[in-house]
């Protein structure tokens, strides 16, 4: 098949911020808040089709999240989060998410030294998945 490889996943490094600096300094954004925000963004932008977008969390650390998205849904995911601003229902102030990085390989993600542990685990899990499929 001509040496082409299929990319199953697209990886995103995201940052969430509030319009209220006091909330940014006080609130810790947990994975559930991230999930609610992302689901709301996808639903608001694409309705039932947005709800069907497959994504998973690789790591969440307060206002940073590393997300794995099915490659076929990467454009839907990206445009949803780039255009959505939440209401104040999640933390008391509207939240926005910025895409800090998007790449097609885990090894290209920009991480800090203390992120190496979860990244190593994610890479090994992905390699196991790939080995099962071939």
C-alpha positions in Angstrom: 0.0 0.0 0.0 2.7 2.5 -0.9 4.2 2.9 2.5 1.5 5.2 3.8 0.6 4.9 7.5 -2.8 5.7 8.9 -2.9 8.1 11.8 -5.6 7.1 14.2 -5.1 9.9 16.8 -4.5 13.6 16.9 -3.1 15.1 20.1 -4.0 18.4 21.7 -2.4 20.4 24.5 -5.1 22.8 25.8 -5.3 25.6 28.2 -8.4 26.8 30.0 -8.9 30.4 31.3 -11.6 32.4 32.9 -12.6 36.0 32.4 -12.3 36.5 36.1 -8.7 36.5 37.5 -9.9 35.7 41.0 -11.5 32.5 39.7 -8.3 31.7 37.8 -6.3 32.0 41.0 -8.7 30.1 43.3 -10.4 27.4 41.2 -8.6 24.2 40.3 -10.1 22.8 37.0 -10.6 19.1 37.4 -11.1 16.5 34.7 -14.9 16.6 35.2 -15.0 20.3 34.5 -12.8 19.9 31.5 -15.1 17.1 30.2 -18.3 19.2 30.7 -16.7 22.2 29.0 -15.5 20.1 26.0 -18.9 18.3 25.7 -20.8 21.6 25.8 -18.5 23.0 23.1 -18.9 20.0 20.8 -22.7 19.9 21.3 -23.2 23.6 20.8 -21.1 23.7 17.6 -22.2 20.4 16.0 -25.2 19.1 17.9 -25.7 15.4 17.9 -22.7 15.0 15.6 -20.5 16.9 18.0 -21.6 14.6 20.8 -20.3 11.6 18.8 -16.7 13.0 18.7 -14.3 10.4 20.3 -11.7 11.9 22.6 -9.9 10.9 25.8 -7.8 12.6 28.4 -4.1 11.7 28.5 -3.4 14.0 31.5 -5.1 16.9 33.2 -3.2 19.3 35.5 -5.5 22.1 36.5 -5.7 24.5 33.6 -3.7 22.3 31.2 -5.1 19.2 29.5 -3.6 16.8 27.1 -6.3 15.2 24.9 -6.3 12.4 22.3 -8.9 12.8 19.6 -9.8 10.4 16.8 -8.0 11.7 13.7 -11.2 11.8 11.7 -12.7 14.2 14.3 -9.8 16.5 14.7 -11.2 19.4 12.7 -14.6 19.2 14.4 -12.9 19.1 17.8 -10.6 22.0 17.0 -13.2 24.3 15.6 -15.6 23.6 18.4 -13.2 24.5 21.1 -11.8 27.5 19.2 -15.2 29.2 18.9 -16.9 28.3 22.2 -17.1 30.4 25.3 -19.0 28.7 28.2 -21.5 30.4 30.5 -20.6 31.0 34.1 -22.3 27.8 35.3 -19.2 25.6 35.6 -17.0 27.8 37.9 -18.9 31.1 38.3 -17.3 32.8 35.3 -17.2 32.1 31.5 -14.3 29.9 30.4 -12.4 29.7 27.1 -10.0 27.1 25.9 -6.9 27.8 23.8 -5.1 25.2 21.7 -1.5 25.4 22.7 -0.3 22.6 20.5 -1.8 20.1 18.0 0.3 17.2 16.6 -0.1 13.7 15.2 2.4 12.0 17.5 2.6 11.7 21.2 6.4 12.1 21.0 6.0 15.6 19.5 3.9 17.0 22.5 5.6 19.8 24.3 5.7 18.7 27.9 7.7 19.5 31.1 10.1 17.1 32.8 7.5 16.1 35.4 5.1 15.1 32.6 7.5 12.4 31.4 5.9 9.7 33.6 2.4 9.9 32.2 3.7 10.4 28.7 5.8 7.2 28.9 2.7 5.3 30.1 0.6 6.8 27.2 3.2 5.9 24.6 3.5 2.3 25.8 -0.3 1.9 25.9 -0.5 3.2 22.4 2.2 0.8 21.2 0.3 -2.1 22.8 -2.8 -1.0 21.0 -1.0 -0.9 17.7 0.6 -4.3 18.2 -2.8 -5.9 18.9 -4.1 -4.4 15.6 -1.3 -5.7 13.4 
